[in-house]
Amino acid sequence: MEHKEYRKRNKGGRPKKGATERLSYRIGVKMSAADYFRLLTLAHEAGTSPSEYMRECFRNGHVKERLSKEHTAHVRQLCGMANNLNQLARKANAGGYSEVGWDCKVAVARIHELISKIGV
């Protein structure tokens, strides 16, 4: 009985990919030097490998650029501010809005400023 339970136990690690998710086919593509360096440049600008760039082009017809380091920092900062705002709301619910009203207004103004920097 113990042996069967041991076999069902989760061993951890990444789950196996299904047959449709595996990258099992390889296609060779010949291109000129200009096309090859253009592919490398576009893939670098998008922040992906050339192979992933080609797969994205095939799937979607275009490749979306990854967030820049500046935008990533803004999003991370926005998450921290949202956490602070949640804590202020919790404090307001517990002790009354008058105690934390000004803090909430300041936090909302900072969040609005960050969202405008990100360009959403």
N, C-alpha and C positions, 0 to 999 in steps of 0.2 A: 504494500500500500504506500509506504513512504517513497519507494522508488518511482512510482507513477507521478506523485506530486512534485518530485524533484525535476522530472522531465518537463513539466508544464511551466516551471518557473521561468520568468523573463530573464534572459541572460544579459540584457542591456545592449547598447550599441544602436547603430542606425538600422531601421527596418529595411528589408530587401525591397528593391524597386521592382515594379511590375514589368511585364514584357513590353508594354507600350512606352514606359518611361526610360528604359535602357537605351544608351547610345551604342547600337551594335552595328550600324552600317556606316561605311566610309566611302566618300566620293572624292575623287581627285579632280581638281579644277586647275586648268592651266590659264595663266593670265600674264599680261605684259608687266614689265617692271613698274611702269607708272600706275597701273591698276593695283598691283600688289602693295605699293607704298601708300596709295590712297586708302586701301583697306586697312592697313596698319594704323594710319593716322586717324581714320574714322573710329576704329575700334578703341584706340587709346583715348580719344576725346569722349567716347561713350563710357569709358571705364570698364570695358570688357575685353575678353580675348578675341582674336580674329575669328575663331571658330564659333564662339557664342554670338558674335556680331552677325555672322552669316546665318546662323540658326534663327535669330530674331528677325532678320530681314525676310527670311523665307516664311516664318510664321505670320508676321504682322505687316509686312511690306515696308516697315520702318523700324528704327531702333530708338528707344527712349534713352536719353542721357541719364546717368546716375546723378544723384544729388552731389553737389560740390561739397568740399569740406566746410565751407562757410555756411551753406544751407543746412548741413548736418548739425553743425554747432548750434545754429538757431533753433532747429527742431528739438535738440536735446535740452536747450535752455527753456524752450516753451513747455516741454514736459515737466521740468522742475517747477516752473511757475504754476502750471496747472495743479501740481501736487500741493503747492503752498496755498492756492486758492481753495482747494478741497479742505485743507486743514482749517482755513479761516471760516469756511462755511460750517464746518462741524462745530467750531468754537462758537459761532454765532447762534447756531441752533441750541447749544447747551446753555449759553449765558446771556443771550440777547444780542440783537444786531447793533445796538448803539455802541457797544464796546469795540467792535471790529469793523465798523462801517468805513472808516477812513482807510484802513489797511486794504479792504476789499476794493475800494475805488483805485488805490495806487496799483494794486496787482492787475486789475482789469486794464488800466492805462498802459502798463508795461507789456501786457500780452498783446494789446492792440498794436503797439509800436513794433513788436517783434513780427507779428503777422504781416504788417505792411512792409517790413524789411524783406521777408521771405517772398512776398509778391503773390500771396494767395488772394 
